[in-house]
Amino acid sequence: MSYTGITRPHAFCLLRSYCPIGGRGRPEPEHIPVIHPKSKATVSLPGFIPIVSIADQRSWFWSSVQLPVIIVRLAELIMKPNLLSEVSGKGLHNHLGFDGRIVLSTIMPDELIDELQPKDYLRFVRDLKPDATMVPDNYTYMDDPLYLSWSQTIRLVRNALSFLELDLPAIGLIKGATPEQVSWSTKQLLDMGYVTFALPARELSRSDLLENILAPALLVFEEYKLDTNLLIYGRSYPVRGLKKASYANHSWFLGAKGGTYFKGGFQYDITDPTIRFERCNCESCKGRMAQDLAGDIRALALHNLLDLNNESGGSG
């Protein structure tokens, strides 16, 4: 892929030193200097963390299920300005009536990312008062791995730098279109003091590219020999060969709205004959057959949540 006037070997390319073209001898990109590195507190995460819909109370189950941590999506609030204003006035905990820990997810559609600056994220975090937050998101594309993806990777690092001023734990993001970008940005965040990381995995899993992005990050963790925590975001089932990780997704609720039934971590249509007549004794089903939950979104969502929670070994 080539862009006239942008890609190497043109002398005025702003990203010349970051370009992977030029052979193995090209040095690693220079580090963005961190004047005052700050060790960010580790975010302790259970095996499975539900992503809830702040706009739909059918996904709120803390009155009946012990949930030490939930994730709320900033994107959902931004797309509902009236709700954002309401929640900002009292904070996430008061709005949800939840006394566990709340992680604010900054992972969002590309078009929203382009509208936000670091100061906007910082304002949202201070108004919403979560217990932890992810650093601002970016976007990279496998089919545009040079100028656009390097520009966005550098933006991710610079935005993470601005989050060092927050007095609450922050979670770094593992992003990049190439192993070089993943490795470089992960090292940058580790040098800043980030020790908990999230890898947005939904699209990568669908494209069978997850291991391509995960592997260079794991090599960096091994090189630094730090006790890091890893969250696989947007995926409910384990990554092959990955021994220590937490998982978070929203499919337990979104699937329930579409008639999806979880069993052993796997998803079935609720009319599937292999499960429809099976009885379940979870707190939601209480001996009912799967087909009995059809049309009852809240009951089906709770069943799915309990199934994923059990598969992960519990919430604690």
RODO-2510 file (C-alpha; in nm, 4 decimals, decimal comma):
residues 316
     n   res          X          Y          Z
     1     m     0,0000     0,0000     0,0000
     2     s     0,1422     0,3376    -0,0943
     3     y     0,0406     0,6993    -0,0488
     4     t     0,2265     0,9465    -0,2685
     5     g     0,4036     1,1978    -0,0508
     6     i     0,3269     1,0131     0,2719
     7     t     0,4800     0,6683     0,2586
     8     r     0,8547     0,6019     0,2590
     9     p     1,0898     0,6875     0,0999
    10     h     0,9533     1,0427     0,0694
    11     a     1,1666     1,2652     0,2888
    12     f     0,8873     1,4731     0,4406
    13     c     0,6827     1,1801     0,5732
    14     l     0,5964     1,2652     0,9345
    15     l     0,5979     0,8986     1,0321
    16     r     0,9232     0,8079     0,8580
    17     s     1,0886     0,6705     1,1721
    18     y     0,7855     0,4536     1,2510
    19     c     0,7429     0,2989     0,9071
    20     p     0,8009    -0,0790     0,8994
    21     i     0,9211    -0,0606     0,5379
    22     g     1,2980    -0,0639     0,5045
    23     g     1,4121    -0,3972     0,6396
    24     r     1,4851    -0,5540     0,9738
    25     g     1,7562    -0,3028     1,0552
    26     r     1,5124    -0,0184     1,1085
    27     p     1,5258     0,0895     1,4741
    28     e     1,2200     0,0882     1,6990
    29     p     1,0222     0,4131     1,7146
    30     e     1,1450     0,6617     1,9695
    31     h     0,9634     0,6674     2,3014
    32     i     0,7322     0,9553     2,3770
    33     p     0,8945     1,1071     2,6876
    34     v     0,7095     1,0701     3,0168
    35     i     0,8198     1,3564     3,2403
    36     h     0,6369     1,2357     3,5495
    37     p     0,5571     0,8626     3,5240
    38     k     0,2903     0,7591     3,7698
    39     s     0,2289     0,4045     3,8847
    40     k    -0,1398     0,3396     3,8210
    41     a    -0,3104     0,1147     4,0735
    42     t    -0,3828    -0,2396     3,9596
    43     v    -0,7468    -0,2940     3,8689
    44     s    -0,8444    -0,6247     4,0304
    45     l    -1,0780    -0,8089     3,7953
    46     p    -1,2897    -1,1251     3,8394
    47     g    -1,3004    -1,3957     3,5735
    48     f    -1,6097    -1,2556     3,4025
    49     i    -1,7393    -0,8988     3,4059
    50     p    -2,0794    -0,8143     3,2587
    51     i    -2,1085    -0,5110     3,0349
    52     v    -2,4442    -0,3597     3,1258
    53     s    -2,6734    -0,1249     2,9400
    54     i    -2,7156     0,1886     3,1462
    55     a    -3,0216     0,2772     2,9376
    56     d    -3,1987    -0,0563     2,9870
    57     q    -3,2767    -0,1681     3,3419
    58     r    -3,3445    -0,5211     3,2186
    59     s    -2,9661    -0,5651     3,2320
    60     w    -2,9404    -0,4562     3,5975
    61     f    -2,9203    -0,7620     3,8232
    62     w    -2,7197    -0,6566     4,1270
    63     s    -3,0222    -0,6910     4,3514
    64     s    -3,0312    -1,0674     4,2836
    65     v    -2,6736    -1,1576     4,1802
    66     q    -2,3487    -1,0736     4,3559
    67     l    -2,1522    -0,8701     4,1024
    68     p    -1,8309    -0,7172     4,2358
    69     v    -1,7576    -0,5344     3,9079
    70     i    -1,9631    -0,4130     3,6121
    71     i    -1,8662    -0,2224     3,2994
    72     v    -2,0577     0,0777     3,1663
    73     r    -1,9952     0,2041     2,8133
    74     l    -1,9223     0,5724     2,7677
    75     a    -2,0349     0,5444     2,4049
    76     e    -2,3886     0,4532     2,5122
    77     l    -2,4069     0,7689     2,7220
    78     i    -2,2608     0,9946     2,4524
    79     m    -2,5223     0,8707     2,2054
    80     k    -2,7971     0,9593     2,4551
    81     p    -2,7236     1,3225     2,5545
    82     n    -3,0190     1,3540     2,7919
    83     l    -2,9168     1,0405     2,9791
    84     l    -2,5563     1,1594     2,9898
    85     s    -2,6674     1,4864     3,1457
    86     e    -2,8818     1,3053     3,4024
    87     v    -2,6088     1,0590     3,5039
    88     s    -2,3379     1,3266     3,5096
    89     g    -2,5405     1,5173     3,7667
    90     k    -2,5261     1,2370     4,0240
    91     g    -2,2600     0,9885     3,9125
    92     l    -2,2808     0,6285     3,7954
    93     h    -2,3139     0,4698     4,1396
    94     n    -2,6099     0,6811     4,2449
    95     h    -2,7851     0,6435     3,9108
    96     l    -2,7472     0,2653     3,9014
    97     g    -2,7877     0,2003     4,2725
    98     f    -2,4814    -0,0232     4,2503
    99     d    -2,2352    -0,0482     4,5387
   100     g    -1,9692    -0,2613     4,3667
   101     r    -1,6942    -0,1300     4,1418
   102     i    -1,7761     0,0346     3,8086
   103     v    -1,5318     0,0411     3,5171
   104     l    -1,5962     0,3007     3,2470
   105     s    -1,5319     0,1601     2,8992
   106     t    -1,4051     0,4098     2,6427
   107     i    -1,4232     0,1586     2,3565
   108     m    -1,6548     0,3102     2,0999
   109     p    -1,7359     0,3484     1,7285
   110     d    -1,4747     0,5259     1,5182
   111     e    -1,6987     0,8210     1,4385
   112     l    -1,7311     0,9052     1,8082
   113     i    -1,3556     0,8794     1,8662
   114     d    -1,2862     1,1522     1,6131
   115     e    -1,5172     1,3935     1,7958
   116     l    -1,3417     1,3696     2,1338
   117     q    -1,0276     1,5248     2,2798
   118     p    -0,8479     1,4190     2,6010
   119     k    -1,0114     1,7056     2,7912
   120     d    -1,3543     1,5670     2,6962
   121     y    -1,2701     1,2228     2,8334
   122     l    -1,1316     1,3731     3,1530
   123     r    -1,4507     1,5717     3,2015
   124     f    -1,6670     1,2628     3,1490
   125     v    -1,4639     1,0629     3,4002
   126     r    -1,4854     1,3336     3,6645
   127     d    -1,8591     1,3825     3,6134
   128     l    -1,9506     1,0121     3,6016
   129     k    -1,7253     0,9111     3,8942
   130     p    -1,6416     0,5492     3,8016
   131     d    -1,4011     0,3464     4,0140
   132     a    -1,1720     0,2860     3,7170
   133     t    -1,1606     0,3877     3,3517
   134     m    -0,9983     0,2775     3,0301
   135     v    -0,7719     0,5227     2,8500
   136     p    -0,9210     0,6864     2,5378
   137     d    -0,9800     0,4517     2,2473
   138     n    -0,8320     0,4730     1,8976
   139     y    -0,8818     0,2875     1,5722
   140     t    -0,6419     0,1013     1,3463
   141     y    -0,7092    -0,0892     1,0263
   142     m    -0,5329    -0,3988     0,8991
   143     d    -0,5811    -0,2747     0,5416
   144     d    -0,4232     0,0635     0,6263
   145     p    -0,1347    -0,0328     0,8548
   146     l     0,1000     0,2572     0,7874
   147     y     0,0022     0,6232     0,8027
   148     l    -0,3467     0,5978     0,9533
   149     s    -0,2725     0,3176     1,1986
   150     w     0,0582     0,4643     1,3167
   151     s    -0,1051     0,8060     1,3579
   152     q    -0,3805     0,6519     1,5693
   153     t    -0,1355     0,4422     1,7708
   154     i     0,0653     0,7526     1,8578
   155     r    -0,2599     0,9289     1,9478
   156     l    -0,3514     0,6430     2,1829
   157     v    -0,0213     0,6810     2,3674
   158     r    -0,0459     1,0590     2,3937
   159     n    -0,4023     1,0360     2,5229
   160     a    -0,2950     0,7774     2,7804
   161     l    -0,0294     1,0220     2,8922
   162     s    -0,2994     1,2775     2,9716
   163     f    -0,4805     1,0228     3,1921
   164     l    -0,1892     1,0114     3,4352
   165     e    -0,3392     1,3154     3,6041
   166     l    -0,6439     1,1152     3,7158
   167     d    -0,6528     1,0004     4,0772
   168     l    -0,8251     0,6707     3,9993
   169     p    -0,7021     0,3453     3,8430
   170     a    -0,6839     0,3477     3,4640
   171     i    -0,6667     0,0597     3,2191
   172     g    -0,4405     0,0740     2,9154
   173     l    -0,5593    -0,0507     2,5772
   174     i    -0,3793    -0,3011     2,3578
   175     k    -0,4262    -0,1718     2,0040
   176     g    -0,2432    -0,1727     1,6734
   177     a    -0,2652    -0,2982     1,3165
   178     t     0,0789    -0,4610     1,3220
   179     p     0,2883    -0,6436     1,5846
   180     e     0,5279    -0,3465     1,5838
   181     q     0,2492    -0,1047     1,6760
   182     v     0,1147    -0,3321     1,9492
   183     s     0,4592    -0,3840     2,0982
   184     w     0,5567    -0,0177     2,0810
   185     s     0,2345     0,1187     2,2332
   186     t     0,2250    -0,1475     2,5071
   187     k     0,5815    -0,0629     2,6106
   188     q     0,4924     0,3055     2,6170
   189     l     0,1986     0,2474     2,8492
   190     l     0,4003     0,0205     3,0769
   191     d     0,6673     0,2881     3,1034
   192     m     0,3975     0,5359     3,2062
   193     g     0,2939     0,3085     3,4932
   194     y    -0,0077     0,1240     3,3507
   195     v    -0,0294    -0,2348     3,4778
   196     t    -0,3853    -0,3356     3,3798
   197     f    -0,4713    -0,3706     3,0110
   198     a    -0,7804    -0,4372     2,8011
   199     l    -0,7765    -0,5910     2,4549
   200     p    -1,0886    -0,5150     2,2444
   201     a    -1,1456    -0,8598     2,0989
   202     r    -1,4883    -0,8717     1,9371
   203     e    -1,3922    -0,7883     1,5784
   204     l    -1,0515    -0,9549     1,6093
   205     s    -1,2169    -1,2816     1,7139
   206     r    -1,4608    -1,2651     1,4247
   207     s    -1,1732    -1,2122     1,1821
   208     d    -0,9551    -1,4800     1,3444
   209     l    -0,6876    -1,2150     1,4131
   210     l    -0,6961    -1,2046     1,7920
   211     e    -0,3787    -1,4051     1,8478
   212     n    -0,1879    -1,1816     1,6019
   213     i    -0,2496    -0,8814     1,8280
   214     l    -0,2362    -1,0613     2,1611
   215     a     0,0974    -1,2374     2,1044
   216     p     0,3216    -0,9263     2,0806
   217     a     0,1568    -0,7769     2,3898
   218     l     0,2201    -1,0946     2,5890
   219     l     0,5843    -1,0901     2,4796
   220     v     0,6166    -0,7339     2,6113
   221     f     0,4588    -0,8347     2,9444
   222     e     0,7085    -1,1188     2,9697
   223     e     0,9969    -0,8856     2,8868
   224     y     0,8980    -0,6352     3,1551
   225     k     0,8405    -0,9081     3,4161
   226     l     0,5554    -0,7140     3,5775
   227     d     0,2421    -0,8518     3,7399
   228     t    -0,0056    -0,7263     3,4802
   229     n    -0,3794    -0,7879     3,4603
   230     l    -0,5395    -0,8550     3,1229
   231     l    -0,9040    -0,8089     3,0228
   232     i    -1,0286    -0,9624     2,6980
   233     y    -1,3078    -0,7201     2,6123
   234     g    -1,6008    -0,8267     2,3954
   235     r    -1,5513    -1,2010     2,4304
   236     s    -1,7105    -1,4546     2,6658
   237     y    -1,5111    -1,7708     2,5962
   238     p    -1,1429    -1,8357     2,6785
   239     v    -0,8558    -1,7697     2,4398
   240     r    -0,6699    -2,0916     2,3662
   241     g    -0,3455    -2,1140     2,5626
   242     l    -0,4072    -1,7982     2,7653
   243     k    -0,3878    -1,9032     3,1289
   244     k    -0,4561    -1,5775     3,3116
   245     a    -0,7163    -1,3310     3,1877
   246     s    -1,0559    -1,1839     3,2621
   247     y    -1,3375    -1,1620     3,0090
   248     a    -1,6131    -0,9064     2,9546
   249     n    -1,8969    -0,8910     2,7074
   250     h    -2,2484    -0,7650     2,6430
   251     s    -2,3722    -1,0663     2,4449
   252     w    -2,5397    -1,2248     2,7486
   253     f    -2,7940    -0,9388     2,7363
   254     l    -2,7983    -0,8545     2,3654
   255     g    -2,8391    -1,2248     2,2892
   256     a    -3,1306    -1,2535     2,5287
   257     k    -3,3110    -0,9800     2,3360
   258     g    -3,2695    -1,1912     2,0232
   259     g    -3,3637    -1,5237     2,1819
   260     t    -3,0124    -1,6594     2,2480
   261     y    -2,9708    -1,9132     2,5288
   262     f    -2,6294    -1,9768     2,6884
   263     k    -2,5270    -2,3220     2,8074
   264     g    -2,1750    -2,4008     2,9214
   265     g    -2,0547    -2,0766     2,7695
   266     f    -2,1907    -2,1690     2,4254
   267     q    -2,4777    -1,9923     2,2525
   268     y    -2,7935    -2,1564     2,1172
   269     d    -3,1118    -2,0297     1,9631
   270     i    -3,3770    -2,0851     2,2264
   271     t    -3,5748    -2,2975     1,9765
   272     d    -3,2764    -2,5265     1,9119
   273     p    -3,4012    -2,8828     1,9784
   274     t    -3,0732    -2,9734     2,1487
   275     i    -3,1523    -2,7444     2,4438
   276     r    -3,5137    -2,6259     2,4251
   277     f    -3,6541    -2,9060     2,6410
   278     e    -3,3692    -2,9121     2,8934
   279     r    -3,4485    -2,7963     3,2435
   280     c    -3,2162    -2,5588     3,4231
   281     n    -3,1985    -2,5072     3,7987
   282     c    -3,0254    -2,1705     3,8018
   283     e    -3,1687    -1,8828     4,0038
   284     s    -3,3502    -1,7529     3,6972
   285     c    -3,4891    -2,0752     3,5483
   286     k    -3,5726    -2,2589     3,8742
   287     g    -3,6432    -2,5860     3,6968
   288     r    -3,7992    -2,4403     3,3840
   289     m    -3,7131    -2,5615     3,0347
   290     a    -3,5200    -2,3322     2,8037
   291     q    -3,8223    -2,2812     2,5804
   292     d    -4,0165    -2,1494     2,8792
   293     l    -3,7916    -1,8401     2,8802
   294     a    -3,8871    -1,7426     2,5255
   295     g    -4,0119    -1,3839     2,5225
   296     d    -3,8981    -1,3173     2,8798
   297     i    -3,5893    -1,1084     2,8075
   298     r    -3,5026    -1,0380     3,1683
   299     a    -3,5246    -1,4039     3,2745
   300     l    -3,3231    -1,5173     2,9743
   301     a    -3,0627    -1,2457     3,0301
   302     l    -3,0219    -1,3464     3,3943
   303     h    -2,9838    -1,7118     3,2938
   304     n    -2,7135    -1,6159     3,0420
   305     l    -2,5345    -1,3999     3,2961
   306     l    -2,5340    -1,6792     3,5537
   307     d    -2,4087    -1,9286     3,2963
   308     l    -2,1117    -1,7120     3,1958
   309     n    -2,0390    -1,6287     3,5579
   310     n    -2,0331    -1,9981     3,6485
   311     e    -1,8126    -2,0858     3,3513
   312     s    -1,5586    -1,8253     3,4619
   313     g    -1,5440    -1,9708     3,8124
   314     g    -1,7653    -1,7145     3,9825
   315     s    -1,7551    -1,3422     4,0396
   316     g    -1,5123    -1,3276     4,3245
***
